[in-house]
């Protein structure tokens, strides 16, 4: 390559965004995902062996999915095509497959990288099946969503799913240090990043390397234009404009965060529950969705230890629906802290599962005659309701009789705890059915 061409390439490279300029060309320059890229790990081994297989890279934004896909092309010397599922369709996929088949004749393999593959519909994903099956293309899909929900089963069965994690503090610090030491523009500028500003930047990008470098680049040019030599917190804050919340109301993190919220309430930690609640509300989650989940929790996890929980959760849902945001957040805060601070019991929830198992695995029962209703003379003549003892006719409104089918031995399905109001229920049942509820 002549000197003129080299200079042109250099200018073209410098014109690229910082995040693109710093994209590593070798595995040694890649930060993070040590469980996949570390020595002896799956991606490390396949890159070094140059034997790439079809896979789905599943992970949060900025965790390295695109970079890994491009590294695969570099290491395998394969022809690399990149499509974005938002802007591409079946026609684009077929063009790549046609070219891949020609490449195959010349002995070249083809990697098709599809970013946001979860946005492909079923027909678009179907168009990939045969080419992946016969090896015409090596598919590398990238998604932030759980592929088991978003990728069709036939395609998923032909690919290996590799899970990426958000980059750690150490990874992000390494990426920043690498940018200042290796990028031609940054290292010759004499502009540095204040330590507090670095910590603020890292804290506000949720492990996203792309946002990290984009934020740094904007702050760098803001600082350069003002003739300052140090990028400070105020500049970083202005460059970011607002904290990026990794929350998609329709995405995988939506389910992860509601799961963390419910588990915090179940675990009687109102403070953690309030943190996750705030995160959901700040991310724009519908308050009715949160309230519905709390109604379920009130029955499943609080249960008879505090029966008021279900009534209050239902009331909270109605109030949230009637009031709307932002004031609905106040109501959600009240019911969340109440349920998190309540004694817990899943005894009634467990009793249903035990009873269901008995029904599924046992004989198909007949309802005993004494428990059958007898609204007509004919039914009475057939002994429907005969010998039934009406509980309210007896002392303490209770009389012993069998309520199980004749073919089923009485079992204990409901096992009340000794927490909250359920302790009283436990004591009461033990007094009524001592042979069943043994102390």
C-alpha positions as CSV (number, residue, x, y, z in Angstrom):
1,X,0.0,0.0,0.0
2,X,1.4,3.4,-0.9
3,X,1.9,6.3,1.5
4,X,-1.1,8.2,0.1
5,X,-3.4,5.3,0.6
6,X,-2.1,4.8,4.2
7,X,-2.8,8.4,5.0
8,X,-6.3,8.2,3.5
9,X,-7.0,5.1,5.7
10,X,-5.6,6.9,8.8
11,X,-7.9,9.9,8.1
12,X,-10.9,7.6,7.6
13,X,-10.1,5.7,10.8
14,X,-9.9,9.0,12.8
15,X,-13.2,10.1,11.4
16,X,-14.9,7.1,12.9
17,X,-16.6,7.4,16.4
18,X,-14.4,6.6,19.3
19,X,-16.4,3.5,20.1
20,X,-15.7,2.2,16.6
21,X,-12.0,3.2,16.6
22,X,-11.5,1.3,19.8
23,X,-13.1,-1.9,18.7
24,X,-10.5,-4.6,19.2
25,X,-9.1,-6.5,16.3
26,X,-7.8,-9.4,18.4
27,X,-9.0,-11.4,21.3
28,X,-6.2,-10.0,23.5
29,X,-7.6,-6.5,23.2
30,X,-11.2,-7.6,24.2
31,X,-12.4,-6.6,27.7
32,X,-14.8,-8.7,29.7
33,X,-16.7,-12.0,29.2
34,X,-13.9,-14.1,30.7
35,X,-16.2,-17.0,31.2
36,X,-16.4,-17.2,27.3
37,X,-13.1,-15.6,26.2
38,X,-10.7,-16.6,28.9
39,X,-8.0,-19.2,28.3
40,X,-9.5,-22.6,27.6
41,X,-13.0,-21.2,27.4
42,X,-15.4,-21.8,24.5
43,X,-14.9,-18.6,22.4
44,X,-11.2,-18.6,23.0
45,X,-10.9,-22.1,21.8
46,X,-13.1,-21.8,18.7
47,X,-11.4,-18.5,17.6
48,X,-7.9,-20.1,17.9
49,X,-9.1,-23.2,16.1
50,X,-10.8,-21.1,13.5
51,X,-13.8,-23.4,13.6
52,X,-16.8,-21.1,14.1
53,X,-20.3,-22.5,14.6
54,X,-23.7,-20.9,14.5
55,X,-24.6,-19.2,17.7
56,X,-26.8,-16.6,19.5
57,X,-25.0,-14.1,21.6
58,X,-27.4,-13.0,24.3
59,X,-26.5,-10.1,26.6
60,X,-27.2,-6.5,27.6
61,X,-26.3,-3.5,25.3
62,X,-22.6,-2.7,25.0
63,X,-21.4,-6.1,26.4
64,X,-19.4,-7.0,23.2
65,X,-21.7,-9.0,21.0
66,X,-20.9,-7.1,17.8
67,X,-17.2,-7.1,18.6
68,X,-17.1,-10.8,19.2
69,X,-18.9,-11.4,15.9
70,X,-16.3,-9.3,14.0
71,X,-13.5,-11.1,15.8
72,X,-14.9,-14.4,14.6
73,X,-14.7,-13.1,11.0
74,X,-11.1,-11.9,11.5
75,X,-9.9,-15.2,13.1
76,X,-11.7,-17.5,10.6
77,X,-10.9,-15.4,7.5
78,X,-14.6,-15.8,6.6
79,X,-16.6,-13.4,4.4
80,X,-18.5,-11.3,6.9
81,X,-22.0,-9.9,6.3
82,X,-23.8,-7.8,8.8
83,X,-27.6,-7.1,8.9
84,X,-29.7,-5.2,11.4
85,X,-33.0,-6.9,12.0
86,X,-34.8,-3.6,12.2
87,X,-33.8,-2.5,8.7
88,X,-33.6,-5.8,7.0
89,X,-36.0,-8.4,5.6
90,X,-36.2,-11.8,3.9
91,X,-35.0,-10.3,0.7
92,X,-31.7,-9.1,2.3
93,X,-31.3,-12.5,4.0
94,X,-31.7,-14.3,0.7
95,X,-29.1,-12.1,-1.0
96,X,-26.6,-13.0,1.6
97,X,-27.4,-16.7,1.3
98,X,-26.9,-16.6,-2.5
99,X,-23.6,-14.9,-2.1
100,X,-22.6,-17.4,0.7
101,X,-23.3,-20.3,-1.7
102,X,-21.0,-18.7,-4.3
103,X,-18.3,-18.2,-1.6
104,X,-18.6,-21.9,-0.7
105,X,-17.7,-22.9,-4.2
106,X,-14.4,-20.9,-3.9
107,X,-13.7,-22.5,-0.5
108,X,-14.7,-19.5,1.6
109,X,-17.0,-19.7,4.6
110,X,-19.6,-17.0,5.3
111,X,-20.5,-15.4,8.6
112,X,-23.9,-13.7,8.7
113,X,-24.1,-11.4,11.8
114,X,-27.7,-10.3,12.5
115,X,-27.9,-7.6,15.2
116,X,-31.2,-7.6,17.2
117,X,-32.2,-10.9,15.8
118,X,-35.1,-11.0,18.2
119,X,-36.8,-8.4,16.0
120,X,-37.0,-10.8,13.1
121,X,-40.5,-12.3,12.7
122,X,-41.1,-16.0,12.2
123,X,-41.0,-15.8,8.4
124,X,-37.7,-14.0,8.5
125,X,-36.2,-16.5,10.9
126,X,-37.6,-19.4,8.8
127,X,-35.6,-18.0,5.8
128,X,-32.4,-18.8,7.7
129,X,-33.1,-22.4,8.6
130,X,-32.0,-24.3,5.5
131,X,-28.8,-22.2,5.1
132,X,-27.8,-22.7,8.7
133,X,-28.7,-26.4,8.5
134,X,-26.5,-27.1,5.4
135,X,-23.7,-24.9,6.5
136,X,-24.0,-22.3,3.7
137,X,-23.8,-19.6,6.4
138,X,-22.5,-19.5,9.9
139,X,-25.2,-17.5,11.7
140,X,-24.2,-15.2,14.6
141,X,-27.2,-13.5,16.1
142,X,-27.1,-10.9,18.7
143,X,-30.0,-10.2,21.1
144,X,-30.7,-8.4,24.3
145,X,-33.8,-10.5,24.8
146,X,-34.1,-14.1,26.1
147,X,-33.7,-16.2,22.9
148,X,-35.9,-18.9,24.3
149,X,-38.8,-16.5,23.9
150,X,-37.8,-14.5,20.9
151,X,-36.0,-17.0,18.5
152,X,-38.1,-19.8,16.9
153,X,-37.3,-23.3,18.2
154,X,-36.0,-24.8,14.9
155,X,-33.5,-22.0,14.6
156,X,-32.6,-22.1,18.2
157,X,-31.9,-25.9,18.0
158,X,-29.3,-25.2,15.2
159,X,-27.4,-22.6,17.3
160,X,-25.5,-22.5,20.5
161,X,-26.7,-19.8,22.9
162,X,-23.9,-18.0,24.7
163,X,-24.8,-15.6,27.6
164,X,-22.9,-12.4,28.0
165,X,-22.9,-10.3,31.2
166,X,-22.8,-6.6,31.7
167,X,-19.2,-5.4,31.8
168,X,-17.7,-5.1,35.3
169,X,-16.1,-2.0,36.9
170,X,-12.7,-3.3,36.2
171,X,-13.6,-4.0,32.5
172,X,-14.9,-0.4,32.0
173,X,-11.8,1.1,33.7
174,X,-9.6,-0.9,31.4
175,X,-11.6,0.3,28.3
176,X,-11.1,3.9,29.4
177,X,-7.4,3.5,30.1
178,X,-7.0,1.7,26.8
179,X,-8.7,4.6,24.9
180,X,-6.5,7.2,26.5
181,X,-3.3,5.2,25.8
182,X,-4.0,4.0,22.3
183,X,-6.5,6.3,20.5
184,X,-4.6,8.8,18.3
185,X,-6.8,11.7,19.2
186,X,-7.1,11.2,22.9
187,X,-3.4,10.4,23.6
188,X,-2.1,13.5,21.8
189,X,-4.7,15.9,23.3
190,X,-3.2,16.4,26.8
191,X,-6.7,16.2,28.1
192,X,-7.3,13.9,31.1
193,X,-10.3,12.5,32.8
194,X,-10.9,13.5,36.5
195,X,-11.1,10.5,38.8
196,X,-14.4,11.5,40.2
197,X,-15.7,12.1,36.7
198,X,-14.5,8.6,35.6
199,X,-16.4,7.0,38.5
200,X,-19.5,9.1,37.7
201,X,-19.3,8.1,34.0
202,X,-18.9,4.4,34.8
203,X,-21.7,4.5,37.4
204,X,-24.2,5.9,34.9
205,X,-23.9,3.7,31.9
206,X,-25.0,0.3,33.3
207,X,-22.0,-1.7,32.0
208,X,-22.5,-0.5,28.4
209,X,-19.0,0.0,26.8
210,X,-20.5,1.8,23.8
211,X,-22.3,4.4,26.0
212,X,-19.1,4.7,28.0
213,X,-17.0,5.6,25.0
214,X,-19.7,7.7,23.4
215,X,-20.1,9.7,26.6
216,X,-16.4,10.1,26.9
217,X,-16.1,11.3,23.3
218,X,-18.8,14.0,23.7
219,X,-17.3,15.2,27.0
220,X,-13.8,15.3,25.3
221,X,-14.9,17.6,22.5
222,X,-16.9,19.8,25.0
223,X,-13.7,20.1,27.1
224,X,-11.5,20.7,24.1
225,X,-13.7,23.5,22.8
226,X,-13.5,25.3,26.1
227,X,-9.7,25.0,26.3
228,X,-9.8,23.0,29.5
229,X,-7.4,20.2,30.2
230,X,-9.5,18.1,32.5
231,X,-12.9,16.5,31.9
232,X,-14.8,17.0,35.1
233,X,-18.1,15.6,36.5
234,X,-20.2,18.5,35.3
235,X,-19.0,18.0,31.8
236,X,-19.7,14.2,31.9
237,X,-23.1,14.9,33.4
238,X,-23.9,17.3,30.6
239,X,-22.6,14.9,28.0
240,X,-24.8,12.1,29.3
241,X,-27.8,14.4,29.7
242,X,-29.6,11.9,31.8
243,X,-28.9,8.6,33.4
244,X,-29.5,5.7,31.1
245,X,-31.8,3.2,32.8
246,X,-31.5,-0.3,31.4
247,X,-35.2,-1.0,31.4
248,X,-37.3,-2.1,28.6
249,X,-41.0,-2.5,29.4
250,X,-41.3,-5.3,26.9
251,X,-37.9,-6.8,27.2
252,X,-36.0,-9.4,29.2
253,X,-34.8,-7.0,31.8
254,X,-38.4,-6.1,32.5
255,X,-39.0,-9.7,33.7
256,X,-35.6,-9.7,35.5
257,X,-36.4,-6.6,37.5
258,X,-40.0,-7.6,38.4
259,X,-38.6,-10.9,39.6
260,X,-36.1,-9.1,41.8
261,X,-38.9,-6.9,43.1
262,X,-41.2,-9.8,44.0
263,X,-38.4,-11.8,45.6
264,X,-37.4,-8.8,47.7
265,X,-41.0,-8.4,49.0
266,X,-41.2,-12.2,49.6
267,X,-37.9,-12.0,51.4
268,X,-39.3,-9.3,53.8
269,X,-36.9,-6.6,52.7
270,X,-38.9,-3.5,52.1
271,X,-35.8,-1.4,51.4
272,X,-34.6,-3.6,48.5
273,X,-38.2,-3.8,47.3
274,X,-38.5,0.0,47.2
275,X,-35.3,0.2,45.1
276,X,-36.6,-2.1,42.5
277,X,-40.0,-0.4,42.6
278,X,-38.3,3.0,42.0
279,X,-36.3,1.5,39.1
280,X,-39.5,0.2,37.4
281,X,-41.4,3.5,37.9
282,X,-38.4,5.6,36.6
283,X,-38.2,3.2,33.6
284,X,-41.9,3.9,32.8
285,X,-43.4,0.6,33.9
286,X,-47.2,0.5,34.0
287,X,-48.2,0.8,37.7
288,X,-51.1,-1.6,37.1
289,X,-48.7,-4.3,36.1
290,X,-46.8,-3.9,39.4
291,X,-50.1,-3.8,41.4
292,X,-51.3,-7.0,39.7
293,X,-48.1,-8.9,40.7
294,X,-48.5,-7.7,44.3
295,X,-52.1,-9.1,44.4
296,X,-50.7,-12.5,43.4
297,X,-47.9,-12.2,46.0
298,X,-50.3,-11.3,48.7
299,X,-52.1,-14.6,48.3
300,X,-49.1,-16.8,47.3
301,X,-46.5,-15.5,49.8
302,X,-48.3,-13.7,52.6
303,X,-51.4,-15.9,52.6
304,X,-53.2,-16.6,55.8
305,X,-50.3,-15.2,57.9
306,X,-51.9,-11.9,57.2
307,X,-55.2,-12.3,55.3
308,X,-55.6,-8.5,55.2
309,X,-52.7,-8.4,52.7
310,X,-54.9,-9.7,49.8
311,X,-57.7,-7.2,50.5
312,X,-55.3,-4.3,50.7
313,X,-53.4,-5.4,47.6
314,X,-56.7,-5.5,45.7
315,X,-57.7,-2.1,47.0
316,X,-54.2,-0.8,46.0
317,X,-54.8,-2.0,42.4
318,X,-58.1,-0.2,42.2
319,X,-56.6,2.9,43.6
320,X,-53.6,2.8,41.2
321,X,-56.0,2.3,38.3
322,X,-58.2,5.2,39.4
323,X,-55.4,7.7,40.3
324,X,-52.7,7.1,37.6
325,X,-49.1,8.2,37.6
326,X,-47.2,9.9,39.2
327,X,-49.4,9.7,42.4
328,X,-50.0,6.0,41.9
329,X,-46.4,5.5,43.0
330,X,-47.3,6.6,46.5
331,X,-50.0,3.9,46.7
332,X,-47.5,1.3,45.3
333,X,-45.0,2.3,47.9
334,X,-47.5,1.8,50.7
335,X,-48.7,-1.6,49.6
336,X,-45.1,-2.8,48.8
337,X,-43.8,-1.8,52.2
338,X,-46.9,-3.3,53.9
339,X,-46.5,-6.7,52.2
340,X,-42.8,-6.8,52.6
341,X,-43.2,-6.1,56.3
342,X,-45.9,-8.7,56.8
343,X,-45.4,-12.2,58.2
344,X,-45.2,-14.7,55.4
345,X,-46.8,-18.1,54.6
346,X,-47.1,-20.0,51.4
347,X,-49.0,-22.8,53.1
348,X,-52.3,-22.2,51.2
349,X,-50.3,-22.0,47.9
350,X,-48.6,-25.3,48.7
351,X,-51.8,-27.0,49.7
352,X,-53.2,-26.4,46.2
353,X,-50.2,-28.0,44.6
354,X,-50.3,-31.0,46.9
355,X,-54.0,-31.5,46.3
356,X,-53.5,-31.2,42.5
357,X,-50.9,-33.8,42.6
358,X,-53.2,-36.1,44.5
359,X,-56.0,-35.6,42.0
360,X,-53.7,-36.2,39.0
361,X,-52.1,-39.3,40.5
362,X,-55.1,-40.8,42.2
363,X,-58.3,-42.6,41.1
364,X,-61.2,-40.7,39.5
365,X,-63.4,-40.3,42.6
366,X,-67.1,-40.4,43.1
367,X,-68.6,-37.7,45.4
368,X,-70.0,-39.5,48.5
369,X,-73.8,-39.5,48.6
370,X,-73.9,-37.6,51.9
371,X,-72.0,-34.7,50.3
372,X,-74.2,-34.5,47.2
373,X,-76.9,-31.9,46.8
374,X,-80.5,-33.1,46.7
375,X,-82.7,-30.3,45.2
376,X,-85.3,-32.8,43.8
377,X,-87.4,-35.7,45.2
378,X,-85.8,-38.1,42.8
379,X,-82.3,-37.2,44.0
380,X,-83.5,-37.7,47.6
381,X,-84.9,-41.1,46.7
382,X,-81.4,-42.0,45.5
383,X,-80.0,-41.1,48.9
384,X,-78.3,-37.9,47.7
385,X,-77.5,-35.9,50.9
386,X,-78.5,-38.8,53.2
387,X,-76.8,-38.7,56.6
388,X,-75.2,-35.4,55.9
389,X,-74.6,-33.6,59.2
390,X,-75.1,-29.8,59.0
391,X,-72.2,-28.3,61.0
392,X,-74.2,-25.4,62.4
393,X,-76.6,-27.7,64.1
394,X,-73.8,-28.8,66.4
395,X,-71.9,-27.3,69.3
396,X,-69.1,-24.9,68.2
397,X,-70.5,-25.3,64.7
398,X,-68.5,-28.4,64.1
399,X,-69.2,-32.1,63.7
400,X,-66.8,-34.8,62.6
401,X,-67.6,-36.5,59.3
402,X,-65.7,-37.6,56.2
403,X,-65.5,-34.9,53.5
404,X,-63.1,-36.9,51.3
405,X,-64.1,-39.3,48.5
406,X,-64.5,-42.9,49.8
407,X,-61.6,-44.0,47.6
408,X,-59.2,-41.4,49.0
409,X,-57.6,-41.5,52.4
410,X,-57.8,-38.2,54.2
411,X,-54.5,-36.3,53.8
412,X,-53.0,-33.1,55.1
413,X,-52.6,-30.6,52.2
414,X,-52.9,-27.4,54.2
415,X,-50.0,-27.1,56.7
416,X,-50.4,-23.8,58.4
417,X,-47.4,-22.1,59.9
418,X,-47.0,-20.5,63.3
419,X,-46.6,-17.0,61.9
420,X,-49.1,-14.1,62.2
421,X,-52.7,-15.0,62.2
422,X,-52.0,-18.4,60.7
423,X,-50.8,-19.6,64.1
424,X,-54.4,-19.3,65.3
425,X,-55.7,-21.2,62.3
426,X,-53.2,-23.9,63.0
427,X,-54.2,-24.2,66.7
428,X,-57.9,-24.3,65.7
429,X,-57.4,-27.1,63.1
430,X,-55.4,-29.1,65.6
431,X,-58.3,-29.0,68.0
432,X,-60.8,-30.1,65.4
433,X,-58.7,-32.8,63.6
434,X,-56.1,-34.0,66.2
435,X,-55.6,-37.3,64.4
436,X,-54.7,-35.4,61.2
437,X,-52.9,-32.3,62.6
438,X,-50.7,-33.9,65.1
439,X,-48.7,-31.5,67.4
